[in-house]
Amino acid sequence: METIRNKYYEGERPLFEQHGLRLEQVTIGPGESAIKECSDIEAADCRFEGHYPFWHVRGFNIERCLFEVGARSALWYSQNLKMSDTEIRGPKMFREMKGIDINNVKILDADETFWRCTDICAHNLELHDGTYPFMFSENIKIDGLRSDSKYVFQYVKNVELSNAHIVTKDAFWEVENVTIRNSYLEGEYLGWHSKNLRLVNCHIVGEQVLCYAHDLKIENCTFAPECDRMFEYSTLEADIKGSITEVKNPTSGHIVADAIGRITLDQNIKQPANCRIETRNDTAL
């Protein structure tokens, strides 16, 4: 493998069609498509400033690097990436990619990040600002996520998420086969129109959460007082720790909690309208 150290490149495609190349303390300045149509690439302690540096790359390892704001849309149409200890400041990263393994990565503008990607494995990931991270992505496993981006995890499939702290809005819409464990989830309208969403040992904060959900499973979770009008038109099995403020018109299933402040069952409930609702002492409500 050829190694390039302490070099500066700029302009159009300075390292086009390179294969078996290691970059150490290299700066990619203003320009476009610096490392395009390449394979077997390593980048360590590098700085990226120009647009679209890694497109159509097959097999690459990025460690201890910095992607400046100008290096927007940096990683598209590529596969088999390993990234660690890296900071990303530009938006629209990770698009149409397969095979992403990242560890200790911070993204400061997560706008439209991780779109239409498959096979994502992440540890200790931070997402800040921006909208719609992970849109339309599949086969995702994340342990350790902190995110304040809006509308995270919409239209995703096959996700395992653990030890997350998410403050957002309209998250987990129309997801399918998603399990979230040991996490804090804050935002309005969480989990609407989901299929096979499972929440285990989580704390949920927000208004009108988990409505229109199909085959929702809740295990040993807690809900904040502002969680009103929950479970409207949902089918679910819910074992809730502590009290909940309001349940409204669940379609079917079973809900048990230590205490329930208010149950709303009105003429708008959808059939079969047979959800069993009870408190921990087995008193049906």
C-alpha positions as CSV (number, residue, x, y, z in Angstrom):
1,M,0.0,0.0,0.0
2,E,1.4,3.4,-1.0
3,T,1.5,6.1,1.8
4,I,1.2,9.8,1.3
5,R,2.1,12.1,4.3
6,N,1.8,15.7,5.0
7,K,0.4,16.7,1.6
8,Y,-2.1,19.3,0.4
9,Y,-4.5,18.8,-2.5
10,E,-7.2,20.9,-4.0
11,G,-9.2,21.3,-7.2
12,E,-11.1,18.7,-9.2
13,R,-10.5,14.9,-8.5
14,P,-6.8,15.1,-7.3
15,L,-6.8,11.4,-6.2
16,F,-9.2,10.0,-8.8
17,E,-9.1,6.2,-9.3
18,Q,-6.5,5.4,-6.6
19,H,-6.3,1.9,-5.2
20,G,-4.4,0.7,-2.2
21,L,-3.6,4.2,-0.7
22,R,-3.0,5.4,2.8
23,L,-3.2,9.1,3.6
24,E,-1.6,10.5,6.8
25,Q,-2.0,14.1,7.9
26,V,-3.2,15.0,4.4
27,T,-5.5,18.1,3.8
28,I,-8.0,18.1,1.0
29,G,-8.7,21.8,0.3
30,P,-11.4,23.5,-1.8
31,G,-12.6,21.5,-4.8
32,E,-14.7,18.5,-5.6
33,S,-14.6,14.7,-5.7
34,A,-11.0,14.4,-4.3
35,I,-11.2,10.6,-3.7
36,K,-13.6,9.2,-6.2
37,E,-13.9,5.8,-7.8
38,C,-11.3,4.4,-5.4
39,S,-10.8,1.3,-3.4
40,D,-8.8,0.1,-0.4
41,I,-8.2,3.6,1.0
42,E,-7.0,4.5,4.5
43,A,-7.1,8.1,5.9
44,A,-5.6,9.0,9.3
45,D,-5.4,12.4,10.9
46,C,-6.6,14.1,7.8
47,R,-8.7,17.2,7.1
48,F,-11.3,17.5,4.4
49,E,-12.5,20.9,3.3
50,G,-13.7,20.4,-0.3
51,H,-17.1,19.0,-1.5
52,Y,-17.9,15.3,-2.0
53,P,-14.5,13.8,-1.1
54,F,-15.5,10.1,-0.9
55,W,-17.9,9.0,-3.7
56,H,-18.0,5.5,-5.2
57,V,-15.3,4.2,-2.9
58,R,-15.1,0.5,-2.1
59,G,-13.4,-0.5,1.1
60,F,-12.0,2.4,3.2
61,N,-10.9,3.2,6.8
62,I,-11.2,6.7,8.2
63,E,-9.7,7.5,11.7
64,R,-9.1,10.7,13.7
65,C,-10.2,12.9,10.8
66,L,-12.1,16.2,10.5
67,F,-14.7,17.0,7.8
68,E,-15.2,20.7,7.7
69,V,-18.5,22.4,6.7
70,G,-17.3,22.6,3.1
71,A,-16.9,18.9,2.9
72,R,-20.6,18.4,2.6
73,S,-22.2,15.3,1.1
74,A,-18.8,13.6,1.7
75,L,-19.7,9.9,1.7
76,W,-22.1,8.8,-1.0
77,Y,-22.6,5.6,-3.1
78,S,-19.8,3.8,-1.3
79,Q,-19.5,0.5,0.6
80,N,-17.6,-1.1,3.5
81,L,-16.5,1.9,5.6
82,K,-14.9,1.9,9.0
83,M,-14.7,5.2,10.7
84,S,-13.5,6.1,14.2
85,D,-12.7,9.1,16.4
86,T,-13.9,11.5,13.8
87,E,-15.8,14.8,13.7
88,I,-18.1,15.8,10.9
89,R,-19.3,19.4,10.6
90,G,-21.0,19.3,7.2
91,P,-24.5,18.1,6.3
92,K,-25.8,15.3,4.1
93,M,-23.3,12.7,5.0
94,F,-23.7,8.9,4.3
95,R,-26.1,8.5,1.4
96,E,-26.9,5.3,-0.5
97,M,-24.1,3.3,1.3
98,K,-23.8,-0.3,2.4
99,G,-21.7,-1.6,5.2
100,I,-21.0,1.3,7.7
101,D,-19.1,0.6,10.9
102,I,-18.5,3.7,13.0
103,N,-17.1,4.3,16.6
104,N,-16.8,7.5,18.5
105,V,-18.1,9.8,15.7
106,K,-19.7,13.3,16.2
107,I,-21.8,14.9,13.5
108,L,-22.5,18.6,14.2
109,D,-25.0,19.1,11.3
110,A,-26.9,15.8,10.9
111,D,-29.2,17.2,8.2
112,E,-30.3,14.4,5.8
113,T,-27.5,12.1,7.2
114,F,-27.6,8.3,6.8
115,W,-30.2,8.3,4.0
116,R,-31.0,5.0,2.2
117,C,-28.1,3.2,3.8
118,T,-28.0,-0.5,4.8
119,D,-26.0,-2.5,7.3
120,I,-25.0,0.3,9.8
121,C,-23.2,-0.6,13.0
122,A,-22.4,2.3,15.4
123,H,-21.0,2.8,18.9
124,N,-21.0,6.2,20.7
125,L,-22.5,8.3,17.9
126,E,-23.6,11.9,18.4
127,L,-26.0,13.7,16.1
128,H,-26.7,17.4,16.4
129,D,-29.1,19.8,14.6
130,G,-30.5,19.1,11.1
131,T,-33.5,17.0,10.1
132,Y,-34.4,13.4,9.1
133,P,-31.3,11.4,10.0
134,F,-31.5,7.7,8.9
135,M,-34.4,8.3,6.5
136,F,-35.2,5.1,4.6
137,S,-32.3,3.1,6.0
138,E,-32.3,-0.6,7.0
139,N,-30.4,-3.1,9.2
140,I,-29.1,-0.7,11.8
141,K,-27.5,-1.5,15.2
142,I,-26.5,1.3,17.5
143,D,-25.2,1.2,21.1
144,G,-24.8,4.6,22.5
145,L,-26.5,7.5,20.7
146,R,-27.0,11.1,21.7
147,S,-29.2,13.1,19.3
148,D,-31.0,16.4,19.3
149,S,-31.8,16.3,15.5
150,K,-35.4,16.5,14.4
151,Y,-37.4,13.7,12.9
152,V,-34.9,10.9,13.5
153,F,-35.5,7.4,12.3
154,Q,-38.4,7.8,9.9
155,Y,-39.2,5.0,7.5
156,V,-36.4,2.7,8.8
157,K,-36.5,-1.1,9.0
158,N,-34.8,-3.7,11.2
159,V,-33.2,-1.5,13.9
160,E,-31.7,-2.4,17.3
161,L,-31.0,0.7,19.4
162,S,-29.6,0.7,22.9
163,N,-28.5,3.3,25.5
164,A,-29.8,6.3,23.5
165,H,-30.7,9.8,24.6
166,I,-32.9,11.3,21.9
167,V,-34.6,14.7,22.1
168,T,-36.5,15.2,18.9
169,K,-39.9,15.5,17.2
170,D,-42.0,13.1,15.1
171,A,-39.4,10.3,15.5
172,F,-39.7,6.6,14.5
173,W,-42.6,7.3,12.1
174,E,-43.6,4.4,9.9
175,V,-40.8,2.2,11.2
176,E,-40.8,-1.6,10.9
177,N,-39.1,-4.1,13.2
178,V,-37.5,-1.7,15.6
179,T,-36.3,-2.5,19.2
180,I,-35.2,0.2,21.6
181,R,-33.7,-0.7,24.9
182,N,-32.5,1.3,28.0
183,S,-33.1,4.7,26.3
184,Y,-34.6,8.2,26.9
185,L,-36.9,9.3,24.2
186,E,-38.4,12.8,24.2
187,G,-40.6,14.2,21.5
188,E,-44.1,14.7,20.3
189,Y,-45.8,12.0,18.2
190,L,-43.2,9.3,18.7
191,G,-43.8,6.0,16.9
192,W,-46.9,6.9,14.9
193,H,-47.8,4.4,12.2
194,S,-45.1,2.0,13.3
195,K,-45.1,-1.8,12.8
196,N,-43.5,-4.1,15.4
197,L,-42.0,-1.4,17.5
198,R,-40.7,-2.7,20.8
199,L,-39.6,-0.5,23.7
200,V,-37.8,-2.1,26.7
201,N,-36.7,-0.2,29.9
202,C,-37.2,3.2,28.3
203,H,-38.4,6.5,29.5
204,I,-40.8,8.4,27.2
205,V,-41.6,12.1,27.2
206,G,-44.0,13.9,24.9
207,E,-47.5,14.5,23.8
208,Q,-49.7,12.0,21.9
209,V,-47.0,9.3,21.7
210,L,-47.4,5.9,20.1
211,C,-50.6,6.3,18.2
212,Y,-51.6,4.4,15.0
213,A,-49.0,1.8,16.0
214,H,-49.4,-1.9,14.9
215,D,-48.2,-4.7,17.1
216,L,-46.5,-2.3,19.6
217,K,-44.8,-3.9,22.6
218,I,-43.8,-2.0,25.7
219,E,-41.9,-3.7,28.5
220,N,-41.0,-2.1,31.8
221,C,-41.1,1.5,30.5
222,T,-42.0,4.8,32.2
223,F,-43.9,7.7,30.9
224,A,-43.7,11.4,31.8
225,P,-46.8,13.3,33.0
226,E,-47.1,15.2,29.7
227,C,-47.7,11.9,27.8
228,D,-51.4,12.4,27.1
229,R,-53.7,10.8,24.5
230,M,-51.5,7.8,24.2
231,F,-52.1,4.7,22.1
232,E,-54.9,6.2,20.0
233,Y,-55.9,3.6,17.3
234,S,-53.0,1.3,18.3
235,T,-52.8,-2.4,18.8
236,L,-50.4,-3.2,21.6
237,E,-49.2,-5.2,24.6
238,A,-47.9,-2.7,27.2
239,D,-46.4,-3.4,30.7
240,I,-45.8,0.1,32.1
241,K,-43.9,0.9,35.3
242,G,-45.4,3.7,37.4
243,S,-48.4,5.9,36.4
244,I,-49.6,7.2,33.1
245,T,-51.6,10.3,32.4
246,E,-54.1,9.3,29.7
247,V,-54.9,6.4,27.4
248,K,-57.2,7.2,24.5
249,N,-59.1,4.8,22.2
250,P,-56.6,1.9,21.8
251,T,-57.9,-0.5,19.2
252,S,-56.9,-3.8,20.8
253,G,-54.4,-5.6,23.1
254,H,-53.6,-5.2,26.7
255,I,-52.3,-2.3,28.9
256,V,-51.2,-2.6,32.5
257,A,-49.7,0.2,34.6
258,D,-49.4,1.0,38.3
259,A,-51.9,3.8,37.9
260,I,-53.8,5.4,35.1
261,G,-55.0,9.0,35.4
262,R,-57.6,9.1,32.6
263,I,-59.1,6.7,30.1
264,T,-60.9,8.1,27.1
265,L,-63.0,5.6,25.2
266,D,-65.5,7.5,22.9
267,Q,-67.6,7.0,19.8
268,N,-64.5,7.4,17.6
269,I,-62.8,4.2,18.8
270,K,-62.0,1.7,16.0
271,Q,-63.0,-1.9,16.0
272,P,-62.5,-4.4,17.5
273,A,-62.3,-1.9,20.4
274,N,-61.4,-4.7,22.8
275,C,-58.2,-3.5,24.5
276,R,-58.0,-4.7,28.1
277,I,-56.8,-1.9,30.4
278,E,-55.9,-2.5,34.0
279,T,-53.8,-1.3,36.9
280,R,-51.1,-3.4,38.6
281,N,-53.5,-4.8,41.3
282,D,-55.5,-6.4,38.5
283,T,-58.3,-4.0,38.7
284,A,-59.8,-3.7,35.3
285,L,-60.7,-0.2,34.1
